Amino acid sequence: WDGGGGGKTTVAQSVYNDLKVREHFGKMIWVYVSDYFDIKRITRSIIESASGSECNLTEMDLMQLKLRKLIENKRLLLVLDDVWNENYEKWDRLKTVLIGSARGSKVIVTTRSERGASVMGTVAPHLLSGLSEDDCWQLFEKRAFGLGSCEKTPNLVGIGKEIVKKCGGVPFAAKALGSLMRFRRGESQWFAIKESEIWNLPDDENEILPALMLSYNHLPSHLKQCFLYCSFFP
């Protein structure tokens, strides 16, 4: 788990796509959960991922029966990505749906909530630590400068490293800001980002929020409108 933008999904994808992992498990399933933890919806998503076809069942008992047939005696790797649920009873109900898979089956859960991670009640939750400043800079540099162009703009490197310090080791923040600065080559533009008041949000705010707000604020007006339209859809 981590607070957001720290690479949970990327780490889970690396495990999920590893060749040795794929050879070890007989069935691989990935489900994006988000903040709406509905057992029926999640079960349907698991069935569709496991079968490769649409599930039109509406009764939970029938869905559970179908899922058990799909995973019966198979060593299962299930990834539940971006889980927000902190209710133990809901999690316990989902576990009963998965009964029937072979011994050695595993469930990986990514979440932003420490309490949510603890509710799973299995192995101890693993907290992803932030990137080092050097690693964060490499992500930012690649997006902001491209290959080799960093050497052509040494005046911006120092400012860029100050911006990276404000990312708090969050890889998504470094990538978002690097992309934002890609076509901005004026020192005043870089200083404006470094000195923005958005960085002064309260400490309890998510560290990635300032980077996202800065990226949004610097979008052209027509793209802002497009972005807002997209936000209406889950």
PANU-313482 format. One record per residue: y, x, z of N, C-alpha, C in turn; residue in one letter. Coordinates in Angstrom, 3 decimals. Each point is the difference from the previous one (the first is absolute). Layout:
NODE     n.py     n.px     n.pz    ca.py    ca.px    ca.pz     c.py     c.px     c.pz r
NODE        Y        X        Z        Y        X        Z        Y        X        Z a
...
This chain:
NODE     n.py     n.px     n.pz    ca.py    ca.px    ca.pz     c.py     c.px     c.pz r
NODE   -1.187    0.845    0.000    1.187   -0.845    0.000    1.237    0.881    0.000 w
NODE    1.107   -0.568   -0.461    1.319    0.605    0.155    1.044   -1.082   -0.232 d
NODE    1.265    0.354    0.172    1.053   -1.000   -0.029    0.398   -0.516   -1.362 g
NODE   -0.500    0.559   -1.077    0.368   -0.465   -1.340    0.452    1.137   -0.886 g
NODE   -0.589    0.093   -1.187    0.390    1.041   -0.948   -0.558    1.366    0.313 g
NODE   -0.900    0.075    0.983   -0.518    1.297    0.426   -1.224    0.471   -0.747 g
NODE   -0.507   -0.805   -0.916   -1.122    0.444   -0.825   -1.345   -0.587    0.370 g
NODE   -0.009   -1.094    0.771   -1.271   -0.615    0.408   -0.845   -0.395   -1.206 k
NODE    0.629   -0.729   -0.909   -0.730   -0.484   -1.178   -0.445    1.156   -0.879 t
NODE    0.843    1.019   -0.133   -0.352    1.172   -0.816   -1.226    0.704    0.562 t
NODE   -0.046    0.165    1.319   -1.159    0.643    0.638   -1.248   -0.853   -0.207 v
NODE    0.136   -1.313    0.202   -1.145   -0.900   -0.190   -0.493    0.035   -1.447 a
NODE    0.927    0.065   -0.953   -0.379    0.069   -1.416   -0.743    1.291   -0.311 q
NODE    0.426    1.098    0.623   -0.671    1.286   -0.213   -1.448   -0.058    0.466 s
NODE   -0.211   -0.638    1.152   -1.362   -0.165    0.513   -0.793   -0.931   -0.914 v
NODE    0.602   -1.120   -0.348   -0.660   -1.031   -0.808   -0.427    0.530   -1.368 y
NODE    0.817    0.868   -0.590   -0.271    0.505   -1.352   -0.799    1.299   -0.024 n
NODE   -0.310    0.532    1.174   -0.764    1.246    0.055   -1.416   -0.213   -0.547 d
NODE   -0.435    0.905   -0.860   -1.295   -0.161   -0.666   -1.156   -0.040    0.994 l
NODE    0.027    0.872    1.008   -1.085    0.034    0.985   -0.051   -1.298    0.806 k
NODE    1.177   -0.544    0.296    0.057   -1.276    0.726   -0.598   -1.116   -0.852 v
NODE    0.343   -0.008   -1.278   -0.515   -1.036   -0.912   -1.518    0.096   -0.166 r
NODE   -0.514    1.226    0.029   -1.447    0.180   -0.113   -0.716   -0.436    1.275 e
NODE    0.705    0.082    1.132   -0.611   -0.311    1.294   -0.117   -1.506    0.241 h
NODE    1.010   -0.753   -0.474    0.029   -1.440    0.266   -0.486   -0.790   -1.206 f
NODE   -0.762   -1.058    0.291   -0.529   -0.833   -1.076    0.985   -1.035   -0.503 g
NODE    0.996   -0.319    0.823    0.991   -1.008   -0.388    1.371    0.434    0.525 k
NODE    0.984    0.029   -0.910    1.361    0.423    0.350    0.946   -1.188   -0.203 m
NODE    0.753   -0.333    1.031    0.901   -1.158   -0.075    1.367    0.371    0.576 i
NODE    1.054   -0.359   -0.737    1.375    0.239    0.457    0.736   -1.337    0.015 w
NODE    0.594   -0.337    1.143    0.747   -1.256    0.125    1.374    0.283    0.605 v
NODE    1.043   -0.461   -0.690    1.359    0.090    0.538    0.249   -1.241    0.853 y
NODE    0.302    0.195    1.276    0.084   -1.117    0.947    1.430   -0.475    0.227 v
NODE    0.913    0.899    0.330    1.400   -0.294    0.309    0.101   -0.785    1.311 s
NODE    1.151   -0.664    0.216    0.244   -0.603    1.314   -0.649   -1.370    0.173 d
NODE   -0.557   -0.551   -1.059   -0.646   -1.322    0.086   -1.504    0.203    0.164 y
NODE   -0.451    0.021    1.249   -1.398    0.292    0.305   -0.787   -1.307    0.055 f
NODE   -0.359   -0.493   -1.177   -0.762   -1.242   -0.105   -1.456    0.341   -0.332 d
NODE   -0.919   -0.366    0.877   -1.403    0.381   -0.153   -0.577   -0.488   -1.326 i
NODE    0.312   -1.241   -0.357   -0.543   -0.562   -1.240    0.514    0.767   -1.224 k
NODE    1.293    0.304   -0.005    0.583    0.730   -1.132   -0.585    1.408   -0.109 r
NODE   -0.151    0.663    1.144   -0.549    1.358   -0.003   -1.454   -0.016   -0.450 i
NODE   -0.768   -0.979    0.504   -1.408   -0.113   -0.398   -0.120   -0.219   -1.501 t
NODE    0.859   -0.866   -0.543   -0.019   -0.247   -1.447    0.326    1.292   -0.774 r
NODE    0.969    0.758    0.494    0.371    1.258   -0.658   -1.144    1.005    0.041 s
NODE   -0.726    0.042    1.127   -1.147    0.904    0.123   -1.088   -0.402   -0.994 i
NODE   -0.257   -1.298   -0.103   -1.011   -0.501   -0.950    0.381    0.371   -1.428 i
NODE    1.264   -0.213   -0.350    0.448    0.280   -1.370   -0.074    1.487   -0.316 e
NODE    0.327    0.833    0.982   -0.098    1.445   -0.209   -1.451    0.439   -0.117 s
NODE   -0.871   -0.596    0.822   -1.417    0.384    0.000   -0.731   -0.485   -1.243 a
NODE    0.392   -1.174   -0.498   -0.715   -0.597   -1.137    0.652    0.298   -1.344 s
NODE    1.292    0.317    0.043    0.718    0.249   -1.247    0.363   -1.266   -0.743 g
NODE   -0.084   -1.145    0.685    0.339   -1.273   -0.646    0.745   -0.894    0.986 s
NODE    0.655   -1.019   -0.533    0.797   -0.900    0.828   -0.890   -0.861    0.885 e
NODE    0.444   -0.208    1.233   -0.734   -0.856    0.941    0.735   -1.331    0.130 c
NODE   -0.664   -1.085   -0.372    0.608   -1.330    0.052   -0.476   -0.828    1.193 n
NODE   -0.777    0.615    0.877   -0.489   -0.714    1.181    1.155   -0.290    0.951 l
NODE   -0.064   -1.132    0.687    1.054   -0.373    0.945   -0.508   -0.131    1.431 t
NODE   -1.305   -0.211    0.152   -0.582   -0.141    1.335   -0.368    1.370    0.556 e
NODE    0.415    0.255    1.243   -0.228    1.304    0.611   -1.484    0.318    0.121 m
NODE   -0.816   -0.992    0.344   -1.440    0.228    0.153   -0.629    0.475   -1.306 d
NODE    0.424   -0.604   -1.107   -0.546    0.380   -1.308    0.471    1.395   -0.410 l
NODE    1.255    0.302    0.323    0.519    1.334   -0.323   -0.730    1.072    0.804 m
NODE   -0.241   -0.294    1.274   -0.693    0.951    0.850   -1.423    0.231   -0.502 q
NODE   -0.653   -1.063   -0.440   -1.357    0.114   -0.534   -0.015    0.854   -1.268 l
NODE    0.971   -0.239   -0.880    0.061    0.774   -1.240    0.275    1.467    0.279 k
NODE    0.914    0.257    0.939    0.333    1.386    0.324   -1.207    0.734    0.560 l
NODE   -0.752   -0.668    0.857   -1.180    0.645    0.585   -1.027    0.346   -1.065 r
NODE   -0.119   -0.848   -1.010   -0.916    0.310   -1.103    0.474    1.224   -0.785 k
NODE    1.325    0.139   -0.116    0.566    1.109   -0.772   -0.134    1.342    0.720 l
NODE    0.095   -0.030    1.337   -0.004    1.265    0.745   -1.300    0.241    0.757 i
NODE   -0.930   -0.931   -0.090   -1.244    0.096    0.765   -0.733    1.307   -0.287 e
NODE   -0.296    0.730    1.079   -0.753    1.260   -0.067    0.678    1.068   -0.860 n
NODE    1.298   -0.158   -0.230    0.759    1.021   -0.733    0.898    0.742    0.978 k
NODE    0.064    1.313   -0.181    0.906    0.796    0.826    1.413   -0.210   -0.542 r
NODE    0.843   -0.604    0.813    1.297   -0.499   -0.451    1.150    0.869    0.511 l
NODE    0.956    0.285   -0.889    1.284    0.553    0.429    1.067   -1.030   -0.352 l
NODE    0.624   -0.554    1.020    1.051   -0.998   -0.183    1.319    0.575    0.498 l
NODE    1.012   -0.004   -0.858    1.344    0.423    0.393    0.886   -1.234    0.091 v
NODE    0.574   -0.224    1.172    0.972   -1.072    0.205    1.366    0.662    0.120 l
NODE    0.797   -0.147   -1.034    1.263    0.728   -0.084    1.180   -0.836    0.488 d
NODE    0.855    0.633    0.806    1.242   -0.608    0.493   -0.269   -1.246    0.839 d
NODE   -0.766    0.183    1.060   -0.327   -1.097    0.924    1.064   -0.078    1.094 v
NODE    0.506   -1.192    0.249    1.014   -0.204    1.039   -0.547   -0.774    1.197 w
NODE   -1.193   -0.521   -0.115   -0.563   -0.844    1.050   -0.149    0.744    1.329 n
NODE    0.435   -0.649    1.088   -0.169    0.559    1.345   -0.812   -0.944    0.887 e
NODE   -0.632   -0.975   -0.627   -0.775   -1.010    0.724   -1.481    0.377   -0.031 n
NODE   -0.575    0.257    1.180   -1.394    0.448    0.065   -0.959   -1.061   -0.530 y
NODE    0.259   -1.273    0.303   -0.922   -1.068   -0.413   -0.117   -0.083   -1.521 e
NODE    1.123    0.161   -0.701   -0.039   -0.031   -1.467   -0.815    1.169   -0.543 k
NODE    0.209    1.168    0.594   -0.753    1.174   -0.440   -1.487   -0.182    0.271 w
NODE   -0.331   -0.585    1.162   -1.398   -0.210    0.360   -0.666   -0.982   -0.965 d
NODE    0.739   -1.013   -0.428   -0.539   -0.965   -0.975   -0.286    0.677   -1.334 r
NODE    0.885    0.914   -0.397   -0.216    0.703   -1.265   -1.234    0.892    0.086 l
NODE   -0.217    0.614    1.150   -1.172    0.872    0.156   -1.298   -0.774   -0.177 k
NODE   -0.023   -1.244    0.473   -1.232   -0.793   -0.138   -0.300   -0.304   -1.465 t
NODE    1.046   -0.080   -0.822   -0.185   -0.252   -1.431   -0.738    1.158   -0.664 v
NODE    0.171    1.195    0.549   -0.560    1.201   -0.628   -1.416    0.322    0.469 l
NODE   -0.548   -0.829    0.871   -1.367    0.226    0.483   -0.981   -0.082   -1.166 i
NODE   -0.907    0.941   -0.041   -1.011   -0.016   -1.059   -0.002    1.249   -0.847 g
NODE    1.102    0.754    0.039    0.024    1.250   -0.762   -0.904    1.028    0.679 s
NODE   -0.363    1.033   -0.732   -0.962    0.984    0.499    0.599    0.872    1.099 a
NODE   -0.877    0.593    0.777    0.416    0.948    1.029    0.751    1.151   -0.667 r
NODE    1.071    0.436    0.627    0.800    1.072   -0.586    1.200   -0.503   -0.771 g
NODE    0.158   -1.321   -0.084    1.180   -0.570   -0.663    1.252    0.323    0.817 s
NODE    1.126    0.120   -0.685    1.248    0.373    0.662    1.147   -0.897   -0.461 k
NODE    0.959   -0.200    0.911    1.230   -0.722   -0.324    1.177    0.903    0.345 v
NODE    0.869    0.232   -0.983    1.231    0.759    0.217    1.161   -0.985   -0.012 i
NODE    0.839    0.072    1.022    1.150   -0.897    0.100    1.276    0.827    0.049 v
NODE    0.970   -0.329   -0.851    1.318    0.628    0.102    0.972   -1.023    0.568 t
NODE    0.835    0.439    0.928    0.926   -0.915    0.664    1.235    0.755    0.471 t
NODE    1.095   -0.722    0.144    1.225    0.580    0.550    0.082   -0.209    1.512 r
NODE   -0.941   -0.753    0.536    0.066   -0.412    1.399   -1.014    0.756    0.857 s
NODE    0.486    0.682    1.027   -0.907    0.689    0.926   -0.875   -1.015    0.727 e
NODE    0.600   -1.107    0.396   -0.776   -1.041    0.678   -1.046   -0.582   -0.942 r
NODE    0.395   -0.205   -1.258   -0.943   -0.514   -0.991   -1.173    0.933   -0.200 g
NODE    0.277    1.311    0.015   -1.072    0.983   -0.149   -0.941   -0.038    1.196 a
NODE    0.559   -0.210    1.188   -0.821   -0.036    1.217   -0.854   -1.256    0.077 s
NODE    0.500   -1.100   -0.565   -0.716   -1.282    0.032   -1.347    0.101   -0.696 v
NODE   -0.108    0.897   -0.982   -1.265    0.141   -0.731   -1.154    0.324    0.948 m
NODE    0.299    0.721    1.074   -0.998    0.238    1.033   -1.196    0.815   -0.437 g
NODE    0.203    0.925   -0.919   -1.117    0.838   -0.466    0.289    1.440    0.385 t
NODE    0.168    0.872   -0.977    0.349    1.384    0.318    1.477    0.067    0.362 v
NODE    0.403    1.095    0.629    1.401    0.159    0.383    0.886    0.023   -1.245 a
NODE    1.131   -0.715    0.023    0.900   -0.001   -1.160    0.512    1.403   -0.293 p
NODE    0.213    0.287   -1.264    0.526    1.307   -0.401    1.447   -0.162   -0.451 h
NODE    0.912    0.676    0.686    1.416   -0.049   -0.350    0.307    1.091   -1.013 l
NODE    0.526   -0.401   -1.152    0.408    0.982   -1.003    1.306    0.641    0.444 l
NODE   -0.005    1.314    0.121    1.238    0.699    0.339    0.822    0.182   -1.266 s
NODE    1.310    0.137    0.158    0.877    0.177   -1.151   -0.220    1.342   -0.679 g
NODE    0.488    0.103   -1.218   -0.098    1.257   -0.734    0.910    1.048    0.626 l
NODE   -0.355    1.259   -0.208    0.894    1.075    0.415    1.247   -0.041   -0.878 s
NODE    1.054    0.654    0.446    1.237    0.023   -0.785   -0.224    0.637   -1.371 e
NODE   -0.817    1.050   -0.029   -0.282    0.682   -1.274   -0.741   -0.917   -0.966 d
NODE   -1.009   -0.715    0.507   -0.762   -0.914   -0.863    0.879   -1.152   -0.484 d
NODE    0.853   -0.491    0.897    0.909   -1.085   -0.356    0.973    0.473   -1.087 c
NODE    0.470    1.238    0.143    0.908    0.569   -0.998   -0.687    0.112   -1.358 w
NODE   -1.250    0.388   -0.014   -0.720    0.125   -1.271   -0.077   -1.344   -0.725 q
NODE   -0.243   -1.073    0.753   -0.028   -1.334   -0.607    1.369   -0.372   -0.564 l
NODE    1.020    0.229    0.805    1.367   -0.319   -0.414    0.403    0.834   -1.212 f
NODE   -0.282    1.298    0.072    0.389    0.934   -1.069   -0.617   -0.387   -1.338 e
NODE   -1.271   -0.360    0.029   -0.697   -0.364   -1.236    0.649   -1.205   -0.661 k
NODE    0.400   -0.988    0.815    0.618   -1.210   -0.552    1.458    0.246   -0.408 r
NODE    0.719    0.753    0.818    1.440    0.150   -0.223    0.339    1.007   -1.090 a
NODE   -0.790    1.064   -0.085    0.346    1.088   -0.911   -0.941    0.148   -1.189 f
NODE   -1.226   -0.459    0.132   -0.962    0.252   -1.067   -0.455    1.449    0.038 g
NODE   -0.684    0.434   -1.029   -0.543    1.355   -0.030    1.082    1.007   -0.369 l
NODE    0.297    0.907    0.920    0.886    1.112   -0.315    1.480   -0.279    0.125 g
NODE    0.415   -1.259   -0.080    1.438   -0.275   -0.011    0.656    0.232    1.353 s
NODE   -0.819    0.122    1.046    0.525    0.285    1.335    0.773    1.316   -0.008 c
NODE   -0.510    0.989   -0.758    0.636    1.312   -0.062    1.349   -0.067   -0.706 e
NODE    0.179   -0.997   -0.853    1.245   -0.123   -0.758    1.098   -0.706    0.801 k
NODE   -0.363   -0.614    1.101    0.982   -0.734    0.804   -0.089    0.416    1.468 t
NODE    0.184    1.299    0.294   -0.148    0.472    1.386    1.002   -0.637    0.951 p
NODE    1.137   -0.462   -0.527    1.012   -0.625    0.857   -0.495   -1.305    0.627 n
NODE   -0.988   -0.616   -0.647   -0.518   -1.272    0.511   -1.192    0.170    0.939 l
NODE   -0.613    1.182   -0.039   -1.210    0.220    0.797    0.284   -0.145    1.487 v
NODE    1.093    0.634    0.459    0.337   -0.075    1.424    0.253   -1.421    0.455 g
NODE    0.722   -0.761   -0.826    0.270   -1.406    0.342   -1.306   -0.791   -0.008 i
NODE   -0.839    0.289   -1.001   -1.282   -0.690   -0.105   -0.871    0.218    1.224 g
NODE    0.010    1.213    0.513   -0.825    0.296    1.184    0.531   -0.719    1.236 k
NODE    1.312   -0.202    0.045    0.571   -0.776    1.106   -0.402   -1.472   -0.112 e
NODE   -0.045   -0.498   -1.230   -0.446   -1.386   -0.214   -1.454   -0.154    0.428 i
NODE   -0.822    0.988   -0.364   -1.430   -0.044    0.330   -0.220   -0.036    1.511 v
NODE    0.837    0.706    0.756   -0.131   -0.010    1.458    0.128   -1.417    0.556 k
NODE    0.791   -0.813   -0.675    0.237   -1.366    0.465   -1.168   -0.938   -0.319 k
NODE   -0.938    0.485   -0.818   -1.150   -0.834   -0.386   -1.045   -0.102    1.102 c
NODE    0.108    0.836    1.019   -0.909   -0.090    1.135   -1.457    0.253   -0.329 g
NODE   -0.259    0.784   -1.063   -1.385    0.306   -0.362   -0.723   -1.125   -0.708 g
NODE    0.725   -1.060   -0.385   -0.621   -1.146   -0.679   -0.056    0.271   -1.502 v
NODE   -1.196    0.146   -0.576   -0.109    0.367   -1.418    0.638   -1.000   -0.949 p
NODE   -0.139   -1.292    0.286    0.575   -0.996   -0.901    1.522    0.104   -0.036 f
NODE    0.600    0.291    1.153    1.456    0.161    0.059    0.440    1.192   -0.836 a
NODE   -0.738    1.106    0.092    0.335    1.201   -0.774   -0.107   -0.274   -1.493 a
NODE   -1.040   -0.717   -0.406   -0.183   -0.301   -1.426    1.072   -0.973   -0.499 k
NODE    0.317   -0.999    0.817    1.002   -0.990   -0.408    1.367    0.645   -0.180 a
NODE    0.379    0.858    0.947    1.303    0.649   -0.095    0.018    1.052   -1.102 l
NODE   -1.125    0.688   -0.197   -0.080    0.963   -1.094    0.206   -0.673   -1.342 g
NODE   -0.624   -1.149   -0.175    0.163   -0.759   -1.243    1.440   -0.484   -0.163 s
NODE    0.611   -0.392    1.120    1.387   -0.465   -0.031    0.947    1.092   -0.490 l
NODE   -0.259    1.257    0.415    0.909    1.100   -0.326   -0.302    0.658   -1.341 m
NODE   -1.025   -0.448   -0.667   -0.480    0.654   -1.228    1.101    0.218   -1.037 r
NODE    0.811   -1.000   -0.240    1.016    0.093   -1.049    1.416    0.099    0.573 f
NODE    0.079    0.392    1.256    1.303    0.219    0.627    0.173    1.493    0.239 r
NODE    0.964    0.599   -0.672    0.166    1.446    0.087    1.346    0.406    0.591 r
NODE    0.763   -0.974    0.461    1.273    0.327    0.635   -0.171    0.199    1.498 g
NODE    0.621    1.057    0.524   -0.110    0.272    1.438    0.509   -1.182    0.825 e
NODE    1.052   -0.643   -0.476    0.568   -1.126    0.752   -1.008   -1.139    0.130 s
NODE   -0.810   -0.205   -1.041   -1.021   -1.050    0.049   -1.067    0.324    1.039 q
NODE   -0.390    1.264    0.059   -1.016    0.422    0.963    0.548   -0.046    1.424 w
NODE    1.266    0.413    0.174    0.621   -0.069    1.319    0.104   -1.450    0.471 f
NODE    0.294   -0.898   -0.916    0.123   -1.416    0.358   -1.305   -0.538    0.567 a
NODE   -1.118    0.422   -0.579   -1.310   -0.422    0.516   -0.266    0.640    1.355 i
NODE    0.288    1.277    0.113   -0.267    0.718    1.259    0.820   -0.563    1.157 k
NODE    1.234   -0.387   -0.284    0.902   -0.444    1.061    0.057   -1.521    0.143 e
NODE   -0.857   -0.716   -0.704    0.049   -1.461    0.035   -0.194   -0.542    1.419 s
NODE    0.745   -1.061    0.322   -0.118   -0.631    1.319   -1.349   -0.687    0.193 e
NODE   -0.710   -0.229   -1.095   -1.314   -0.651    0.100   -0.952    0.818    0.870 i
NODE    0.188    1.323    0.014   -0.867    0.851    0.824    0.206   -0.246    1.488 w
NODE    1.085   -0.688    0.366    0.323   -0.214    1.410   -0.600   -1.281    0.565 n
NODE   -1.000   -0.541   -0.687   -0.694   -1.170    0.537   -0.628    0.346    1.348 l
NODE   -0.183   -0.990    0.888   -0.625    0.273    1.307   -1.340    0.711   -0.145 p
NODE   -0.341    0.819    0.985   -1.237    0.793   -0.048   -1.246   -0.851   -0.083 d
NODE    0.066   -1.251    0.479   -1.203   -0.826   -0.021   -0.248   -0.628   -1.366 d
NODE    0.928    0.217   -0.964   -0.238   -0.496   -1.347   -1.032    0.887   -0.687 e
NODE   -0.711   -0.556   -0.942   -0.969    0.770   -0.773    0.706    1.135   -0.719 n
NODE   -0.570    1.223    0.072    0.650    1.169   -0.586    0.148   -0.096   -1.510 e
NODE   -0.822   -0.809   -0.631    0.060   -0.087   -1.457    1.107   -0.941   -0.472 i
NODE    0.499   -0.854    0.887    0.971   -1.012   -0.397    1.290    0.579   -0.582 l
NODE    0.617    1.019    0.617    1.217    0.553   -0.598   -0.208    0.505   -1.420 p
NODE   -1.122    0.674   -0.249   -0.274    0.520   -1.342   -0.122   -1.136   -1.006 a
NODE   -0.664   -1.075    0.406   -0.150   -1.142   -0.905    1.337   -0.704   -0.240 l
NODE    0.802   -0.113    1.051    1.309   -0.638   -0.147    0.909    0.811   -0.914 m
NODE   -0.047    1.316    0.143    0.804    0.859   -0.871   -0.442   -0.136   -1.449 l
NODE   -1.307   -0.025   -0.207   -0.523   -0.143   -1.364    0.444   -1.332   -0.602 s
NODE   -0.080   -1.055    0.799    0.402   -1.325   -0.485    1.499   -0.052   -0.293 y
NODE    0.800    0.540    0.909    1.455   -0.065   -0.156    0.498    0.719   -1.248 n
NODE   -0.786    0.965   -0.484    0.426    0.775   -1.161   -0.646   -0.482   -1.302 h
NODE   -0.689   -1.130    0.062   -0.523   -0.589   -1.235    1.139   -0.637   -0.797 l
NODE   -0.109   -0.031   -1.329    0.959   -0.770   -0.797   -0.083   -1.474    0.403 p
NODE    1.089   -0.725   -0.189    0.065   -1.387    0.476   -1.093   -0.880   -0.604 s
NODE   -0.335    0.224   -1.284   -1.021   -0.850   -0.622   -1.386    0.268    0.583 h
NODE   -0.247    1.253    0.427   -1.291    0.307    0.620   -0.058   -0.511    1.438 l
NODE    1.139   -0.005    0.675    0.036   -0.603    1.339   -0.402   -1.473   -0.079 k
NODE    0.551   -0.674   -0.992   -0.302   -1.419   -0.182   -1.485   -0.207   -0.286 q
NODE   -0.549    0.857   -0.852   -1.425   -0.072   -0.330   -0.852    0.240    1.242 c
NODE    0.394    0.987    0.796   -0.721    0.336    1.223    0.001   -1.182    0.966 f
NODE    1.138   -0.657    0.131    0.103   -1.147    0.905   -0.846   -1.172   -0.477 l
NODE   -0.049   -0.207   -1.314   -0.869   -1.048   -0.534   -1.456    0.274    0.370 y
NODE   -0.408    1.262   -0.142   -1.395    0.372    0.303   -0.333   -0.227    1.466 c
NODE    0.996    0.120    0.866   -0.256   -0.134    1.439   -0.384   -1.423    0.400 s
NODE    0.225   -0.962   -0.893   -0.392   -1.381    0.294   -1.513   -0.178   -0.030 f
NODE   -0.703    0.925   -0.660   -1.441   -0.147   -0.185   -0.743    0.951    0.929 f
NODE   -1.070   -0.454    0.666   -0.745    0.845    0.945   -0.774    1.085   -0.731 p
